[in-house]
Amino acid sequence: MTFYDHWRGVPAAAWRWPNFSPAEIACRGTGKLLVDEAALDRLQALRDRLGKPLIIRSAYRSPEHNRAVGGAKASKHMEGIAFDVAMTNHDPEAFEEAARAAGFRGFGFYSRSGFMHIDLGPARSWGERFPKRATAFAAETPPAREVLAESRTLKGGGAAGVATVGAAGVEVAQQVIADTQDAVLPLVPYLDTLRWLFIAVALGGIAVAIYARLDDWKRGRR
């Protein structure tokens, strides 16, 4: 075990638990830190086993802070071998099973406060267990997003871009014909109609892109 007057004094080379920081494990009231490597190894093993973040509410507590928060006189938090973990993103039953497999023996259930206490003390348990869920805890999944190639916004914007370029091309061709080839001047009105057709397509594409963007925001897909 290694003690630090403040977690900021922990050398980077001495910290080997990638999913946790000294600030997370340090005393919330004083910033002091007692590093029990065996306990942190098990905490990291639990994190690896679950494959999702552990929200640490309390880890090491200095004796003075433990008294201030009304902790047990012989609290394992003061030994650096106890952790209070929020159940916000965990199924409590699955969490307990994984924690036991990782080597934790002491369990405190605080269902009303939404966290579970785990420690490396003697095998024991206390508190009100969390109610069993009707279904397994749903894994966090990001909201569905459109594939870029299938995006209505992209399609609408692409149509507008192509039509705009087409309209400009028709105007250039019209000018060239008018200036250099009197024999085909009768085609100019048709080209003018074609230019307006491209402009109409461009405006339609812009309208589709705007509608798709607003609809995506409404559905929470942006």
PAZAPA-4460 file (N, C-alpha, C; in steps of 0.05 Angstrom, whole numbers, plus 32768, in hexadecimal, padded with zeros to 4 digits):
% residues 222
    n_x    n_y    n_z   ca_x   ca_y   ca_z    c_x    c_y    c_z   seq   type   mol
   8011   7FE8   8000   8000   8000   8000   8012   8019   8000     1      M     A
   8009   802D   7FF2   8017   8047   7FF0   8004   805D   7FF7     2      T     A
   800E   8070   8008   7FFD   8086   8011   8007   80A0   8004     3      F     A
   7FF4   80B1   7FFB   7FFB   80CB   7FF0   7FEB   80E0   7FFE     4      Y     A
   7FF8   80F6   8005   7FEA   810C   8012   7FD5   8118   8000     5      D     A
   7FD8   8116   7FE6   7FC4   811F   7FD3   7FC7   810F   7FB9     6      H     A
   7FB1   8109   7FAC   7FB2   80F9   7F94   7FC2   8105   7F7E     7      W     A
   7FC5   8120   7F7E   7FD6   812D   7F69   7FF3   8125   7F6B     8      R     A
   7FFB   811A   7F82   8017   8112   7F86   801D   80F6   7F7C     9      G     A
   800A   80E9   7F70   800F   80CD   7F66   801E   80CF   7F4C    10      V     A
   8036   80C3   7F4A   8046   80C3   7F31   8036   80B4   7F1C    11      P     A
   8037   80BE   7F04   8028   80B1   7EEE   8032   8095   7EE9    12      A     A
   804C   8091   7EED   8058   8076   7EE8   804F   8062   7EFD    13      A     A
   8045   806C   7F14   803D   805A   7F2A   8020   8051   7F28    14      A     A
   8011   805E   7F16   7FF5   8058   7F13   7FF0   8045   7EFC    15      W     A
   7FE6   802D   7F00   7FE4   8019   7EEB   7FC8   800E   7EE7    16      R     A
   7FB4   801E   7EEF   7F98   8015   7EEC   7F8A   8027   7ED7    17      W     A
   7F89   801E   7EBE   7F82   8030   7EA8   7F66   803C   7EA9    18      P     A
   7F53   802E   7EB6   7F38   8038   7EB5   7F30   8049   7ECE    19      N     A
   7F44   804F   7EDE   7F40   805F   7EF6   7F56   8074   7EF9    20      F     A
   7F50   8089   7F07   7F64   809E   7F0C   7F68   80A1   7F2A    21      S     A
   7F7F   80AC   7F32   7F83   80B0   7F4F   7F6D   80C1   7F5B    22      P     A
   7F63   80D5   7F4D   7F4E   80E6   7F57   7F35   80D6   7F5E    23      A     A
   7F2E   80C2   7F4E   7F16   80B2   7F53   7F19   80A1   7F6C    24      E     A
   7F31   8098   7F72   7F36   8086   7F89   7F3C   8095   7FA2    25      I     A
   7F44   80AE   7FA0   7F4C   80BE   7FB7   7F35   80C6   7FC9    26      A     A
   7F3B   80CE   7FE1   7F27   80D7   7FF4   7F18   80F0   7FE9    27      C     A
   7EFE   80EF   7FEA   7EEF   8105   7FDF   7EF1   811E   7FF0    28      R     A
   7EF6   811B   800A   7EF7   8132   801C   7F12   813F   801E    29      G     A
   7F28   812F   801C   7F43   813A   8021   7F56   8138   8009    30      T     A
   7F50   8127   7FF6   7F62   8123   7FDF   7F78   810F   7FE5    31      G     A
   7F79   8105   7FFE   7F8E   80F1   8005   7F88   80D7   7FF7    32      K     A
   7F9D   80C7   7FF4   7F99   80AE   7FE5   7FAA   8098   7FF1    33      L     A
   7F9D   8082   7FF6   7FAB   8069   7FFF   7FA7   8055   7FE9    34      L     A
   7FBD   804D   7FDC   7FBC   803B   7FC6   7FC1   801E   7FCF    35      V     A
   7FAD   800E   7FCE   7FB0   7FF1   7FD3   7FAF   7FE3   7FB8    36      D     A
   7FC6   7FDB   7FAF   7FC9   7FD0   7F94   7FB7   7FB8   7F8F    37      E     A
   7FB5   7FA6   7FA3   7FA4   7F8E   7F9F   7F87   7F96   7F9B    38      A     A
   7F7E   7FA9   7FAA   7F62   7FB2   7FA8   7F5D   7FBF   7F8D    39      A     A
   7F70   7FD0   7F84   7F6C   7FDC   7F6A   7F6F   7FC8   7F53    40      L     A
   7F7F   7FB4   7F56   7F81   7F9F   7F42   7F66   7F91   7F3F    41      D     A
   7F59   7F8C   7F55   7F3E   7F7F   7F54   7F29   7F92   7F48    42      R     A
   7F2C   7FAB   7F4F   7F19   7FBF   7F43   7F1C   7FC0   7F25    43      L     A
   7F35   7FC0   7F1C   7F3A   7FC1   7EFF   7F30   7FA7   7EF2    44      Q     A
   7F34   7F90   7F00   7F2A   7F76   7EF5   7F0C   7F77   7EF3    45      A     A
   7EFF   7F83   7F06   7EE1   7F85   7F05   7ED9   7F96   7EEE    46      L     A
   7EE7   7FAC   7EEA   7EE1   7FBE   7ED3   7EE4   7FAF   7EB8    47      R     A
   7EFA   7FA0   7EB6   7EFF   7F91   7E9E   7EEA   7F7B   7E99    48      D     A
   7EE1   7F6F   7EAF   7ECD   7F59   7EAD   7EB2   7F64   7EA4    49      R     A
   7EAB   7F7C   7EAE   7E91   7F87   7EA7   7E91   7F95   7E8C    50      L     A
   7EA8   7FA0   7E85   7EAB   7FAD   7E6B   7E9C   7FC8   7E69    51      G     A
   7E97   7FD5   7E80   7E8A   7FEF   7E7F   7E94   7FFF   7E98    52      K     A
   7E92   8019   7E97   7E9E   802A   7EAC   7E92   8024   7EC8    53      P     A
   7EA3   8028   7EDC   7E9A   8027   7EF8   7E9A   8043   7F03    54      L     A
   7E83   804C   7F0C   7E81   8067   7F17   7E87   8065   7F35    55      I     A
   7E9E   806E   7F3E   7EA7   806B   7F59   7E9C   8082   7F6A    56      I     A
   7E8B   807C   7F7D   7E80   8091   7F8E   7E93   8097   7FA6    57      R     A
   7EA0   8082   7FAF   7EB2   8085   7FC6   7EC6   806E   7FC5    58      S     A
   7EDF   8074   7FCA   7EF4   805F   7FCB   7F03   8063   7FE6    59      A     A
   7F1C   806D   7FE4   7F2A   8072   7FFD   7F1E   8089   800C    60      Y     A
   7F1C   8086   8027   7F14   809C   8038   7F29   80A0   804E    61      R     A
   7F31   80B8   8052   7F43   80BE   8069   7F32   80BB   8082    62      S     A
   7F3E   80B4   8099   7F2F   80B1   80B2   7F1D   80C9   80B8    63      P     A
   7F28   80E2   80B4   7F18   80F9   80BA   7F00   80FC   80A8    64      E     A
   7F04   80F5   808F   7EED   80F7   807C   7ED9   80E1   8082    65      H     A
   7EE3   80CA   8089   7ED1   80B4   8090   7EBF   80BB   80A8    66      N     A
   7ECA   80C9   80BB   7EBA   80D2   80D2   7EA6   80E7   80C9    67      R     A
   7EAF   80F9   80B7   7E9D   810E   80AF   7E85   8104   80A0    68      A     A
   7E87   80EE   8091   7E71   80E4   8082   7E61   80CE   8091    69      V     A
   7E69   80C8   80A9   7E5B   80B5   80B9   7E62   8098   80B2    70      G     A
   7E7A   8093   80A7   7E81   8078   80A0   7E86   8066   80B8    71      G     A
   7E86   804C   80B4   7E8B   8039   80CA   7EA7   803E   80D6    72      A     A
   7EA9   8039   80F0   7EC3   803F   80FD   7EDA   802E   80F1    73      K     A
   7ED3   8016   80E8   7EE7   8004   80DD   7EE3   8001   80BF    74      A     A
   7EDA   8016   80B2   7ED4   8015   8095   7EEC   800D   8085    75      S     A
   7EE7   7FFB   8072   7EFC   7FF1   8060   7F04   8007   804D    76      K     A
   7EF4   801C   804B   7EFC   8033   803A   7F16   803F   8044    77      H     A
   7F1A   803F   805F   7F32   804B   806A   7F4B   803A   8065    78      M     A
   7F47   8021   805C   7F5D   800F   8056   7F63   8010   8038    79      E     A
   7F52   801E   8029   7F56   801F   800C   7F4E   8006   7FFD    80      G     A
   7F3D   7FF6   800A   7F35   7FDC   7FFD   7F17   7FDB   7FF8    81      I     A
   7F09   7FF2   7FF9   7EEC   7FF2   7FF5   7EE5   8007   7FE0    82      A     A
   7ED0   8002   7FD2   7EC6   8014   7FBD   7EA8   8014   7FBC    83      F     A
   7E9C   802B   7FBA   7E80   802E   7FB6   7E7B   8034   7F99    84      D     A
   7E6C   8023   7F8B   7E69   8026   7F6E   7E4B   802A   7F68    85      V     A
   7E46   803F   7F58   7E2B   8045   7F50   7E20   8030   7F3D    86      A     A
   7E06   802A   7F40   7DFA   8015   7F2F   7DEB   8022   7F17    87      M     A
   7DF1   803B   7F12   7DE4   8049   7EFD   7DE5   803A   7EE2    88      T     A
   7DFC   802F   7EDC   7E00   8022   7EC2   7E06   8004   7EC5    89      N     A
   7DFC   7FF8   7EDB   7E01   7FDC   7EDF   7DE8   7FCE   7EE9    90      H     A
   7DE5   7FB5   7EE3   7DD1   7FA4   7EEF   7DDD   7F9A   7F09    91      D     A
   7DD2   7FA1   7F21   7DDE   7F9A   7F3B   7DE4   7F7C   7F3E    92      P     A
   7DD2   7F6B   7F34   7DD7   7F4F   7F37   7DF0   7F46   7F27    93      E     A
   7DF2   7F4F   7F0F   7E09   7F48   7EFE   7E22   7F55   7F0A    94      A     A
   7E20   7F6D   7F14   7E37   7F7B   7F20   7E41   7F6B   7F38    95      F     A
   7E2F   7F63   7F4A   7E37   7F53   7F61   7E45   7F39   7F59    96      E     A
   7E3A   7F2C   7F46   7E47   7F13   7F3D   7E63   7F18   7F32    97      E     A
   7E66   7F2D   7F22   7E81   7F33   7F17   7E94   7F3C   7F2D    98      A     A
   7E8A   7F4B   7F41   7E9B   7F54   7F57   7EA5   7F3C   7F68    99      A     A
   7E94   7F29   7F6D   7E9C   7F11   7F7C   7EB1   7F02   7F6C   100      R     A
   7EAD   7F00   7F52   7EC0   7EF1   7F41   7EDB   7F00   7F41   101      A     A
   7EDB   7F1A   7F44   7EF3   7F2A   7F44   7F02   7F29   7F5F   102      A     A
   7EF5   7F1E   7F73   7F02   7F1A   7F8D   7EF8   7F2A   7FA4   103      G     A
   7EE3   7F3A   7FA0   7ED7   7F4A   7FB5   7EC6   7F39   7FC7   104      F     A
   7EC7   7F3E   7FE1   7EB9   7F2D   7FF4   7EA4   7F3C   8005   105      R     A
   7EA8   7F55   800A   7E95   7F65   8019   7E82   7F74   8007   106      G     A
   7E68   7F73   800D   7E54   7F80   7FFC   7E40   7F8F   800C   107      F     A
   7E3C   7FA8   8006   7E28   7FB8   8012   7E14   7FC2   7FFD   108      G     A
   7DFB   7FBE   8001   7DE7   7FC4   7FED   7DD8   7FDE   7FF6   109      F     A
   7DD9   7FF2   7FE6   7DCC   800B   7FEC   7DBA   8012   7FD4   110      Y     A
   7DA4   8003   7FD2   7D92   8006   7FBB   7D85   8021   7FBA   111      S     A
   7D7F   802D   7FD1   7D71   8047   7FD1   7D84   805D   7FC8   112      R     A
   7D9E   8059   7FCD   7DB2   806D   7FC5   7DBE   8067   7FAA   113      S     A
   7DB9   804F   7FA0   7DC1   8048   7F85   7DDE   803F   7F82   114      G     A
   7DEB   8034   7F97   7E06   802B   7F94   7E0A   8011   7FA4   115      F     A
   7E20   8003   7F9E   7E28   7FEB   7FAC   7E44   7FEE   7FB7   116      M     A
   7E47   7FE6   7FD0   7E62   7FE6   7FDD   7E6F   7FCB   7FD8   117      H     A
   7E88   7FCB   7FD0   7E97   7FB2   7FCE   7EB2   7FB6   7FDB   118      I     A
   7EBC   7FA1   7FE9   7ED6   7FA4   7FF6   7EE4   7F89   7FF8   119      D     A
   7EFD   7F89   8001   7F0D   7F71   8004   7F0F   7F68   8020   120      L     A
   7EFC   7F71   8031   7EFB   7F68   804C   7EEF   7F4C   804E   121      G     A
   7EE8   7F43   8067   7EDB   7F29   806A   7EC2   7F26   805A   122      P     A
   7EBB   7F0D   8054   7EA2   7F08   8045   7E8A   7F0F   8056   123      A     A
   7E7A   7F23   804C   7E62   7F2B   805B   7E52   7F3D   8048   124      R     A
   7E39   7F43   8050   7E28   7F54   8040   7E14   7F62   8052   125      S     A
   7E0A   7F78   8049   7DF6   7F87   8059   7DE6   7F99   8046   126      W     A
   7DD1   7FA4   8051   7DC1   7FB7   8042   7DAA   7FAA   8032   127      G     A
   7D9B   7FBB   8025   7D84   7FB3   8016   7D8C   7FAE   7FF9   128      E     A
   7D89   7F95   7FF0   7D91   7F8E   7FD5   7D80   7F9D   7FC0   129      R     A
   7D8B   7FA0   7FA9   7D7D   7FAD   7F93   7D67   7F9A   7F89   130      F     A
   7D50   7FA4   7F82   7D3C   7F93   7F76   7D45   7F87   7F5C   131      P     A
   7D3D   7F6F   7F57   7D44   7F62   7F3E   7D36   7F6F   7F27   132      K     A
   7D45   7F71   7F11   7D39   7F7E   7EF9   7D29   7F69   7EEA   133      R     A
   7D13   7F72   7EDE   7D03   7F60   7ECE   7D12   7F56   7EB6   134      A     A
   7D23   7F67   7EAB   7D34   7F5F   7E94   7D50   7F66   7E9A   135      T     A
   7D63   7F5A   7E8B   7D7F   7F60   7E8F   7D84   7F7D   7E89   136      A     A
   7D98   7F88   7E97   7D9F   7FA4   7E93   7DA7   7FA9   7E76   137      F     A
   7D9A   7FBC   7E69   7DA0   7FC2   7E4D   7DBC   7FCE   7E4A   138      A     A
   7DCB   7FC4   7E37   7DE5   7FD0   7E32   7DE2   7FEB   7E25   139      A     A
   7DF5   7FFD   7E2B   7DF4   8017   7E1F   7DFA   8015   7E01   140      E     A
   7DE8   8020   7DF1   7DED   8020   7DD4   7DE8   803C   7DC9   141      T     A
   7DF9   8045   7DB8   7DF6   8060   7DAD   7DDD   8061   7D9B   142      P     A
   7DD0   8078   7D99   7DB8   807A   7D88   7DBF   8074   7D6B   143      P     A
   7DAC   8068   7D5D   7DB1   8061   7D41   7DB6   807A   7D31   144      A     A
   7DC8   8078   7D1F   7DCE   808E   7D0C   7DCC   8084   7CF0   145      R     A
   7DC5   8095   7CDE   7DC4   808E   7CC2   7DE0   8088   7CB8   146      E     A
   7DE2   8075   7CA6   7DFB   8071   7C97   7DFE   8089   7C85   147      V     A
   7E16   8094   7C84   7E1A   80AD   7C75   7E10   80AA   7C58   148      L     A
   7E16   8093   7C4B   7E0F   8090   7C2F   7DF1   808F   7C2B   149      A     A
   7DE2   8088   7C42   7DC5   8086   7C3F   7DB7   809E   7C4B   150      E     A
   7DC6   80B2   7C53   7DBB   80C9   7C61   7DA9   80D9   7C4E   151      S     A
   7D91   80E0   7C57   7D7F   80F1   7C47   7D8B   810C   7C44   152      R     A
   7D98   8116   7C59   7DA5   8130   7C58   7DBA   8131   7C42   153      T     A
   7DCA   811C   7C41   7DE0   811B   7C2D   7DD4   8119   7C11   154      L     A
   7DBF   8109   7C0E   7DB2   8106   7BF4   7DA6   8120   7BEB   155      K     A
   7D98   812E   7BFC   7D8C   8147   7BF5   7DA1   815C   7BEE   156      G     A
   7DB6   815D   7BFE   7DCC   8170   7BF8   7DDA   8169   7BDE   157      G     A
   7DDD   8150   7BD9   7DEA   8147   7BC0   7DD9   814F   7BA8   158      G     A
   7DBF   814B   7BAA   7DAE   8152   7B94   7DAF   8170   7B8E   159      A     A
   7DAF   817F   7BA4   7DB0   819C   7BA1   7DCA   81A5   7B94   160      A     A
   7DE0   8198   7B9C   7DFA   819F   7B90   7DFB   8199   7B73   161      G     A
   7DF2   8181   7B6C   7DF3   8179   7B50   7DE2   818B   7B3F   162      V     A
   7DCA   8191   7B49   7DB8   81A2   7B39   7DC3   81BE   7B36   163      A     A
   7DD0   81C9   7B4B   7DDB   81E3   7B49   7DF1   81E4   7B34   164      T     A
   7E03   81D0   7B34   7E18   81CF   7B20   7E0C   81CC   7B04   165      V     A
   7DF6   81BC   7B02   7DE9   81B8   7AE8   7DDE   81D2   7ADD   166      G     A
   7DD1   81E2   7AEF   7DC5   81FB   7AE7   7DDB   820E   7ADD   167      A     A
   7DF1   820F   7AEB   7E07   8220   7AE3   7E12   8218   7AC8   168      A     A
   7E14   81FD   7AC4   7E1F   81F3   7AAA   7E0D   81FA   7A93   169      G     A
   7DF2   81F8   7A98   7DDF   81FF   7A83   7DE2   821D   7A7C   170      V     A
   7DE5   822E   7A90   7DE7   824B   7A8A   7E00   8251   7A7A   171      E     A
   7E16   8243   7A80   7E2F   8248   7A70   7E2B   823E   7A54   172      V     A
   7E1E   8227   7A51   7E1A   821C   7A36   7E07   822E   7A26   173      A     A
   7DF4   8239   7A33   7DE1   824B   7A26   7DEF   8264   7A1C   174      Q     A
   7E01   826F   7A2C   7E10   8287   7A24   7E22   8282   7A0C   175      Q     A
   7E2F   826A   7A0D   7E42   8263   79F7   7E32   8260   79DD   176      V     A
   7E1B   8253   79DF   7E0C   824F   79C6   7E02   826A   79BB   177      I     A
   7DF9   827B   79CE   7DEF   8295   79C5   7E04   82A6   79B8   178      A     A
   7E1D   82A3   79C1   7E32   82B4   79B7   7E3F   82A9   799E   179      D     A
   7E3F   828F   799A   7E50   8284   7984   7E41   8275   796F   180      T     A
   7E29   826D   7975   7E1C   825B   7961   7DFF   8265   795C   181      Q     A
   7DFD   8277   7949   7DE2   8282   7943   7DCF   826C   7939   182      D     A
   7DDB   8257   792D   7DCB   8243   7921   7DBB   8233   7935   183      A     A
   7DC4   8233   794E   7DB6   8223   7962   7DA9   8234   7977   184      V     A
   7DA5   824D   7970   7D97   825F   7983   7D7B   8255   798C   185      L     A
   7D6D   8247   797A   7D53   823D   7983   7D54   822B   799B   186      P     A
   7D6C   821F   79A1   7D6E   820E   79B8   7D70   821D   79D3   187      L     A
   7D75   8237   79D1   7D7A   8246   79EA   7D62   8245   79FC   188      V     A
   7D49   8249   79F3   7D32   8247   7A05   7D30   822D   7A14   189      P     A
   7D37   8217   7A05   7D36   81FC   7A12   7D4B   81FA   7A28   190      Y     A
   7D62   8206   7A23   7D77   8205   7A37   7D6F   8216   7A50   191      L     A
   7D61   822C   7A4A   7D57   823C   7A60   7D44   822D   7A72   192      D     A
   7D32   821D   7A65   7D20   820C   7A74   7D2F   81F8   7A84   193      T     A
   7D44   81EC   7A78   7D54   81D8   7A86   7D62   81E4   7A9E   194      L     A
   7D6B   81FD   7A9B   7D78   820A   7AB1   7D65   820D   7AC9   195      R     A
   7D4C   8216   7AC3   7D39   821A   7AD8   7D31   81FF   7AE5   196      W     A
   7D32   81EA   7AD5   7D2C   81CF   7AE0   7D42   81C7   7AF4   197      L     A
   7D5B   81CC   7AED   7D71   81C7   7B00   7D6E   81D7   7B19   198      F     A
   7D66   81F0   7B16   7D63   8201   7B2E   7D4D   81F6   7B40   199      I     A
   7D37   81ED   7B34   7D21   81E1   7B43   7D2B   81C8   7B53   200      A     A
   7D3B   81B7   7B45   7D46   819F   7B52   7D58   81A7   7B69   201      V     A
   7D68   81BC   7B65   7D7A   81C5   7B7B   7D6A   81CF   7B93   202      A     A
   7D55   81DE   7B8F   7D45   81E7   7BA5   7D37   81D0   7BB3   203      L     A
   7D2E   81BC   7BA3   7D22   81A5   7BAF   7D36   8195   7BC0   204      G     A
   7D4E   8193   7BB6   7D63   8185   7BC6   7D69   8193   7BE0   205      G     A
   7D6A   81AE   7BDF   7D6F   81BD   7BF8   7D58   81B9   7C0B   206      I     A
   7D40   81B9   7C01   7D29   81B5   7C13   7D29   8199   7C20   207      A     A
   7D31   8184   7C11   7D33   8169   7C1C   7D49   8168   7C31   208      V     A
   7D5F   8175   7C2D   7D75   8175   7C40   7D6D   8182   7C5A   209      A     A
   7D5F   8199   7C58   7D56   81A8   7C70   7D42   8197   7C7F   210      I     A
   7D2E   818B   7C71   7D1A   817A   7C7E   7D27   8162   7C8C   211      Y     A
   7D3A   8155   7C7E   7D47   813E   7C8A   7D56   8145   7CA3   212      A     A
   7D64   815C   7CA2   7D73   8165   7CBA   7D60   816A   7CD2   213      R     A
   7D4A   8178   7CCD   7D37   817D   7CE2   7D2A   8164   7CED   214      L     A
   7D24   8151   7CDB   7D18   8138   7CE3   7D2C   8127   7CF3   215      D     A
   7D45   8128   7CEC   7D5A   8119   7CFB   7D5C   8124   7D17   216      D     A
   7D5C   813F   7D19   7D5E   814B   7D34   7D46   8142   7D45   217      W     A
   7D2F   8142   7D38   7D16   813A   7D47   7D18   811E   7D51   218      K     A
   7D24   810C   7D41   7D26   80F0   7D48   7D3E   80EB   7D5A   219      R     A
   7D4E   80FF   7D60   7D66   80FB   7D70   7D7C   80ED   7D62   220      G     A
   7D7D   80EF   7D47   7D92   80E1   7D38   7DA9   80F3   7D31   221      R     A
   7DA9   810C   7D3B   7DBF   811E   7D35   7DCA   8128   7D4F   222      R     A
***
